Structures are given as C-alpha cells and as structure tokens.
Amino acid sequence: MTGMFQRRDGRLFAEEVALTDIAEAVGTPVYVNSANGMRQQARILQEAFAGQDVRICYAVKANHHLAVLRLFAGMGLGMDTVSGGEIARSIRAGCPPDRIVFAGIAKDDDEMRLGLQHGIYQFNVESVEELHRLDQVARAVGRRAPVALRVNPNVAAGGHDKISTGRKGDKFGVPLEDALEILTAADGMEGVEPVGLHCHIGSQIVELAPFETAYQRVIEAWRAIRAGGVALSRIDFGGGFGVRYQEPPRFRIPDYAAMVKRLTAGLGATVVLEPGRFLVAEQAVLLTRAIYLKQTADHRFLVLDAGMNTLIRPAMYGAWHDIEPVEGGRGDEAPTEVVGPICESSDFFARGRMLPRLEGGDLVAILQAGAYGSVMASDYNSRPGPAEVMVDGSQFDVITRRRPVELQFEDEVIPRWLG
C-alpha cells in the first residue's frame, strides 16, 4: 500500500476512513480521493523549488474535478489547461486567471477569446498557423496574448508510445530549429507578445536523463532567441514526472529540482512546471465490488461492477494498477483475470494477477487510480458512471453523485417523424 491508503486490522483505509464504510454509504463503483495525499504531493514540489522563480501549474486534464482544483488553487498552484472548459472549471474552482496556462493544439476562436478576456498568464502556442490565428483574435478584442512557443526537442520519453510527445513525428509543437524565425516574426505582431519557450516530452517519465537532454536543447534555443533580440522571460518545461505503478520512479523530486536549478542558473527566467499525474495518481483508489467469481477449466475470472467505462487505462494502454482485496481473501493466491461487465474482450483490469480467492460481494480496491481515471469514465453500455468521494482525515463527502440511468438519456431527442 502507498501514501494515505493503508491496511489496519486487515481492512483498507483511506486516511482515517475505512473503505467498507464508504462502500456502504455510497455504493460501488466509487473513486475515493485523499485530500491530504494531494496536499502532500503539492508540498513536495513547493518545498523542492523553494527559493527558485518557479510557477507550478497543475495539469487539469489528470483530474478536473472542481474539488481537486479548489484544493490545489488554495495552495497557490496555477492551472495548466487544454480547453475552454478547463479554463472555465479552473476559474469556477477559485484559481485566479493570471495563474492559468492554456495549452493544446486545437484552440478555437471562442476559447482564445475566453482566455484573452480573462487575462490568463500564458498561451502555449503549438504551430505557426495557431500563432497567426491568435494574433487575429487578440487584435479583434483589443488584447495582446502572452505566448510561449511549444518546441519539439526530439527526445523520446514516456511510459508508453501513446504518451510520448516530444519526438519529431509527434503532432505537438514546432521543430526546435524553427523557433528563432517564428518568434522573431511573432515579435512584430500586434496581437501577441512572445514571452517564452514551452516543451513537454511525455508522461510517466521515470528517469532524469530525458528531461535533462530536452531542457538543455530548449535552453540553448532560448539563449539564441534572446540574443537575436526577442525579450523572452519564461521557460515552460511542462510536466511528465513518473509515479509508482508497478515500479517506483528512479529519481526524487529534489534531484529534479536541483537539475532545473543548475540548468537555468543565470538565465533570469521564470520556470513554469505543469505536473498532473504526480499530484493525483496515487491519491485515489477505485473501490469496486465483485459480482461473482467465474471458474473455467483454464482460468479464474473475478468479475467486478467496475469496467473499462469506469477506468479505461488498462484497456487502452495495458496499464498496471495494483489490486487489493479490501478485507483480505480466502486461501492461497492464484492467477486471476480481473475483468469488468462491459461487452468487450478488452474490458479487463489485470491478466493472471496473483490474488487470493474472492467471491461475489467482496470489495476490491484498484490503486493508483487518481490520474486519468474518473475524468475518462463514460456511460458505455448504458452503465452509470462512477460516484466520487473525497476523504479529508476522518471525514468524507460525495463530490460526484452516481447518475441514475434515466439521466443518461435525458438530453437525447427522438426526431418527431419517428412518432
């Protein structure tokens, strides 16, 4: 077990609350979030970068719940957003607009206007085409957009091919060697103000070396652009810090902070960091109940009431999540296929996982579920999405109610000609 989720007298607890109590009160499946776990992770970053000119902006896409955003905003963190909806969520949760970064490759005009009208901290621009469009939109509303150009340092990193974003063939950013020409042109535009460079090379990075290689390349370009007359003042290094799924990362945050300090010494630049997974991944579990145990000649299937509609990462990425019985099990461990109720062969959480015998009605906790879990849930197969709770010490509250089936189709309309 990790962090704020520990076993006591044979039962799993979230902080001071037994998971059995949550299941009885709320039902399953339900995401259980640890407020103190999230606070602890934020403090690790804040303490590691104390004394450095660093802005930490939580990557909202990891878990966009208003309660999560309010918690981090209350600790002084900004928000890294990738849509107008995430900007709106961040402001609704209490984050000042001047702490909001707007990233993403597909900002439309309305989203650009939203960011401009609120006076957000920075637009991370991903292409020449986007730069020109932002310039037009900004001039039309009488604003000047602060821009960090996302560059691609051609460094492969990340825990899976689908979450590696810094290679030449990836859709993100512009070639590093084009940055000087692009930002020199941008410096002459009325609607944009070039303020920095941005990079993000991937997610679930567990070693320091890829970060250092990418950052060195970006800093070299930043210096050249400054020397060329563009008054850059910021470097946005994105996020990507790995967390423990099957194995722990091979570096500590203080080591990362020391590396950033060494590389940026003397630059006079504000550093922006955009962690998401690091802050929330290990601070939530998916609490689910077994429907029954299915035994065949060759396999033992533990069928849960949560499925790929509840937590899609194992089906999408083959992602590993630790799986624990909430109150122990029966007999010796044996290879178990942990699956859900969705009518898809890919609906699984683990294959051949060593688990004690569990029966219908037993509670199961799927760990490290706080990042890209509840935010990617759906009503596929018309199964209600999961409820969510937040635990803070000995108290907990429902932060997302389970939707009744009827609400799934409340906004659907049958054409009048079908009678």
Helices and strands as residue ranges (DSSP letters): E 5-8, E 11-14, E 17-18, H 19-26, E 30-34, H 35-48, E 54-59, G 60-62, H 66-74, E 78-81, H 84-92, G 97-99, E 100-102, H 109-118, E 122-125, H 128-140, E 145-152, G 161-163, E 174-175, G 176-178, H 179-186, E 192-198, H 208-227, E 234-238, H 253-264, E 270-273, H 277-280, G 281-283, E 284-295, E 300-304, H 313-317, E 323-325, E 330-339, E 348-357, E 363-366, G 374-376, G 380-382, E 387-392, E 395-400, H 405-408, G 416-418
